[in-house]
């Protein structure tokens, strides 16, 4: 329950108070107030359906009715509906407690936590926090902080949680509490949360575009006649070697074909940085790539140490192999025309 996120094609209904205006005009006015993002509307009048996208919708080139939105905490309503369904089916009661449902699985540090009921989880009156304290320090850096948070983590937090007094509490928003409710209902029904939503809610309502897990076409798109493609064409098979991902033949963006050489001009500073990055990775082939085949290595001012990539490969490969902690830090860089001078600390 904690990892999947419901996504939906968003369609707004016409409010009678605004029937004198097209819905997209109303939405466009509201979208102008948004710092980013946009709105998609769907309006059906006299049997004619019209979709419009307004605001800063990204990426371009997607029909309004095909855009997918993450609906976030609207899924809490779905979880509440699943609770109501389980109560109707006499699988649980609204006042079923965590102790009743998890007594054999969790040893509660606080009996007040054990006394929390399902309806209190759904109505945010359980006293449990918005988020548990065992989600990791990286939570704020992730687009999906719940992805690796599972039942085991949820119950581990629940076992040590403490409340100031017995529930209920004044309503206080708790993602953790409703997530725990969804996990409990999945266990009681012996079905995944995604399957429960499809079976009990989206399926009966015909909401075919509302899903917990995107299918392959929704993730990667499809290539068919009339569509604008975003593709990267490689010169070699990446299955043979990951380095083949760097061998880009053409880039197709929004239906326009680009030669990668025309996108990013090679500069002396870029070459210097590329060989430095490879040096720190101790990747000999990537390190040699920016150099000419007849490269010459000198000590200042004019003593030739070697010539050609083969000589460099022999000398540097041995150093890369024998020095696992090798690292070079650039303390200063001077670029003058096609000359790059780095002050380095190794």
C-alpha positions in Angstrom: 0.0 0.0 0.0 2.8 2.4 0.7 4.6 2.2 -2.7 1.9 2.5 -5.4 0.5 5.8 -6.4 -2.8 6.2 -8.2 -2.8 8.1 -11.4 -5.7 9.3 -13.4 -6.7 11.1 -16.5 -8.3 14.3 -15.0 -11.7 15.3 -16.3 -13.6 18.2 -14.8 -17.4 18.4 -14.8 -19.3 21.6 -15.7 -20.7 23.4 -12.7 -24.2 24.8 -13.5 -23.2 28.2 -12.1 -20.6 28.5 -15.0 -22.8 27.1 -17.8 -22.7 30.4 -19.6 -18.9 30.0 -20.2 -16.8 27.2 -21.8 -15.1 25.3 -19.0 -11.6 25.8 -20.5 -12.0 29.6 -20.2 -12.7 29.2 -16.5 -9.8 26.8 -16.1 -7.5 29.1 -18.1 -8.1 32.0 -15.7 -7.3 29.7 -12.7 -4.3 28.2 -14.4 -2.8 31.7 -14.7 -2.5 31.7 -10.9 -0.4 28.6 -10.8 3.4 28.9 -10.3 3.8 25.9 -12.5 1.8 23.0 -14.1 -1.6 23.3 -15.6 -5.1 22.0 -15.9 -6.9 19.7 -18.3 -10.7 20.0 -18.7 -13.3 17.8 -20.3 -16.7 19.2 -21.2 -19.6 17.4 -22.8 -22.5 19.5 -24.1 -25.3 18.2 -26.3 -23.4 15.0 -27.0 -20.2 16.8 -28.1 -17.1 16.2 -25.9 -14.3 18.7 -25.9 -10.9 18.5 -24.1 -8.6 21.4 -23.5 -5.2 21.9 -21.8 -4.3 25.2 -20.2 -1.4 26.5 -18.2 2.2 25.3 -18.3 1.7 21.7 -19.3 4.9 19.6 -20.0 6.0 17.9 -22.1 4.4 19.4 -25.3 2.9 17.3 -28.0 0.4 15.3 -25.8 -3.3 15.5 -26.4 -5.1 16.9 -23.4 -7.3 13.8 -23.0 -4.1 11.6 -22.9 -2.3 13.4 -20.1 -1.8 11.5 -16.9 -1.9 13.1 -13.5 -0.9 11.8 -10.1 -3.9 12.4 -7.9 -2.0 12.0 -4.6 -4.1 12.2 -1.5 -7.4 11.8 -3.3 -6.5 8.1 -2.9 -7.3 8.5 0.8 -11.0 8.7 -0.3 -10.5 5.5 -2.2 -9.1 3.9 0.9 -12.1 5.1 2.9 -14.4 3.5 0.4 -12.5 0.2 0.6 -13.0 0.3 4.4 -16.7 0.9 3.9 -16.9 -2.1 1.5 -15.0 -4.3 4.0 -17.4 -3.3 6.8 -20.4 -4.0 4.5 -19.0 -7.4 3.8 -18.6 -8.0 7.5 -14.8 -8.5 7.1 -14.1 -5.9 9.7 -15.9 -3.3 11.9 -15.3 0.4 12.0 -14.3 0.0 15.6 -11.9 -3.0 14.9 -8.7 -2.2 16.7 -5.1 -2.6 15.7 -4.7 -5.1 18.6 -7.4 -7.3 17.1 -6.0 -7.2 13.7 -2.2 -7.3 14.5 -2.0 -8.8 17.9 0.0 -11.8 16.6 2.2 -9.7 14.4 3.1 -6.7 16.5 4.1 -6.2 20.1 2.8 -2.7 21.0 5.0 -0.5 23.2 1.9 1.6 24.0 -1.5 0.1 24.7 -3.2 3.3 23.5 -1.7 2.7 20.0 -3.1 -0.9 20.1 -6.5 0.6 20.8 -6.6 2.7 17.6 -9.6 1.8 15.4 -9.9 1.6 11.7 -12.3 4.5 11.5 -9.8 6.6 13.4 -7.1 5.8 10.8 -9.5 6.8 8.0 -10.6 10.0 9.7 -7.2 11.1 10.9 -8.1 11.0 14.5 -5.8 8.2 15.5 -3.0 10.5 16.9 -0.4 8.9 14.6 2.0 11.4 13.0 1.8 12.6 9.4 4.9 10.5 8.5 6.8 7.8 10.5 10.3 8.5 11.6 11.8 5.5 9.9 11.5 6.5 6.2 15.2 7.6 6.0 16.9 10.9 5.6 16.5 10.9 1.8 12.7 11.3 2.0 12.8 14.9 0.9 15.0 14.1 -2.1 12.9 11.4 -3.6 10.0 11.8 -6.1 8.5 8.7 -4.5 9.4 8.6 -0.8 7.1 5.6 -0.2 8.6 3.4 -2.9 10.8 1.3 -0.6 8.6 1.7 2.5 6.7 -1.6 3.0 4.6 -3.4 5.5 7.6 -4.5 7.6 8.7 -0.9 8.0 5.2 0.3 8.8 4.7 -2.3 11.6 8.2 -1.7 12.9 7.3 2.0 13.5 3.9 1.0 14.9 5.4 -1.3 17.5 7.4 1.6 19.0 4.9 4.4 18.5 3.5 6.2 21.6 0.5 8.5 22.2 -0.1 11.1 24.8 -3.4 9.5 25.6 -6.0 7.1 24.3 -7.6 7.9 21.0 -9.5 9.6 19.4 -7.6 12.9 18.9 -8.6 16.1 17.2 -8.3 15.5 13.4 -4.6 15.8 12.3 -3.5 14.7 8.8 -1.7 11.4 8.7 -0.3 9.9 5.5 1.1 7.1 7.6 -2.3 6.3 9.3 -4.2 6.0 6.0 -1.4 4.1 4.4 -1.5 1.7 7.3 -5.3 1.3 6.8 -4.8 0.4 3.1 -2.1 -2.1 4.1 -4.4 -3.7 6.7 -7.3 -3.9 4.2 -5.1 -5.5 1.6 -4.1 -8.1 4.2 -7.7 -8.7 5.3 -9.0 -9.1 1.7 -5.9 -11.1 0.7 -5.5 -8.9 -2.4 -3.1 -6.1 -3.3 -4.3 -2.5 -2.9 -4.1 -2.1 -6.7 -6.4 -5.1 -7.2 -8.9 -3.9 -4.6 -9.1 -0.4 -6.1 -9.7 -1.9 -9.6 -12.2 -4.5 -8.3 -14.2 -2.3 -5.9 -14.0 1.2 -7.4 -12.5 2.0 -10.8 -13.8 -1.2 -12.5 -17.4 -0.8 -11.5 -17.3 2.9 -12.4 -15.7 2.3 -15.8 -12.6 4.4 -14.8 -10.3 2.6 -17.2 -7.6 5.4 -17.1 -7.3 5.4 -13.3 -4.6 3.0 -12.3 -2.1 2.3 -9.4 0.6 1.0 -11.7 1.1 2.5 -15.2 1.2 0.0 -18.1 4.1 -0.1 -20.6 2.4 2.2 -23.1 1.7 4.8 -20.4 5.3 4.7 -19.2 7.1 4.6 -22.6 4.5 5.7 -25.0 3.8 4.1 -28.4 5.2 4.7 -31.8 2.4 4.9 -34.4 1.6 6.9 -37.5 0.7 10.5 -36.7 2.5 10.8 -33.4 5.5 13.0 -32.7 8.3 10.8 -31.4 11.0 11.5 -28.8 13.7 8.9 -29.5 17.5 8.5 -29.2 19.0 6.3 -32.0 22.3 4.6 -31.1 25.1 3.5 -33.4 25.7 0.3 -31.4 23.7 -2.1 -29.3 23.7 -1.1 -25.6 23.0 -4.8 -24.7 26.5 -5.6 -25.8 28.1 -2.8 -23.7 26.9 0.0 -21.6 29.4 2.3 -23.2 27.3 2.1 -26.4 24.8 4.4 -24.7 27.3 7.2 -25.5 27.3 6.4 -29.2 24.4 8.5 -30.2 23.5 8.6 -33.9 20.5 10.9 -33.9 18.1 12.5 -31.5 14.4 12.9 -32.4 12.6 15.4 -30.2 9.0 16.2 -30.8 9.2 14.8 -34.3 12.3 16.9 -35.2 15.6 15.0 -36.1 18.8 16.4 -34.6 22.5 15.4 -35.3 24.1 15.3 -31.8 27.2 17.1 -33.1 25.0 20.1 -33.8 23.5 20.1 -30.3 26.5 20.4 -28.2 29.6 22.0 -29.7 32.9 20.3 -28.5 35.1 22.7 -26.6 38.6 22.4 -25.2 37.3 22.8 -21.6 34.7 20.0 -22.2 37.5 17.7 -23.4 39.6 18.5 -20.4 36.7 17.9 -18.0 35.8 14.6 -19.8 39.3 13.1 -19.4 39.4 14.3 -15.8 36.1 12.6 -15.0 37.4 9.4 -16.5 40.7 9.7 -14.6 38.8 9.8 -11.3 36.7 6.8 -12.4 39.9 5.0 -13.4 38.3 4.1 -16.7 41.3 3.9 -19.1 39.3 3.8 -22.4 37.1 6.8 -21.4 40.2 8.6 -20.2 41.9 8.2 -23.6 38.8 9.0 -25.7 39.3 12.8 -25.8 42.9 12.5 -26.9 44.2 12.4 -30.5 45.8 9.2 -31.7 49.2 10.9 -32.0 49.0 12.7 -28.6 52.3 13.8 -27.1 53.0 14.0 -23.4 55.5 16.5 -22.1 57.0 17.6 -18.8 57.4 21.4 -18.6 58.8 23.0 -20.6 59.7 20.7 -23.5 60.7 17.2 -22.5 58.8 14.5 -24.4 57.7 11.6 -22.2 55.8 9.6 -24.8 53.7 9.7 -27.9 50.5 8.1 -28.9 47.5 6.5 -27.2 49.2 3.1 -26.9 51.9 4.6 -24.7 49.4 6.4 -22.6 47.3 3.3 -22.2 50.2 1.3 -21.0 51.3 3.9 -18.4 48.0 5.0 -17.1 46.3 1.6 -17.1 49.0 0.3 -14.7 48.5 3.4 -12.5 44.7 3.1 -12.5 45.0 -0.6 -11.6 47.5 -0.1 -8.7 45.9 3.0 -7.2 42.3 2.4 -6.1 42.1 5.7 -4.2 43.3 7.8 -7.1 41.5 11.1 -7.3 42.3 14.5 -8.9 40.8 17.8 -7.8 40.9 20.8 -10.0 41.9 23.8 -7.9 41.8 26.3 -10.8 41.3 26.3 -14.6 42.5 28.7 -17.2 41.1 28.5 -20.7 42.8 30.5 -23.5 41.6 29.7 -26.9 42.3 26.0 -27.5 44.6 25.8 -24.5 43.4 24.6 -21.1 45.6 24.8 -18.0 44.5 23.0 -14.8 45.9 23.5 -11.4 45.3 20.1 -9.8 45.7 18.3 -6.5 46.1 14.5 -6.8 
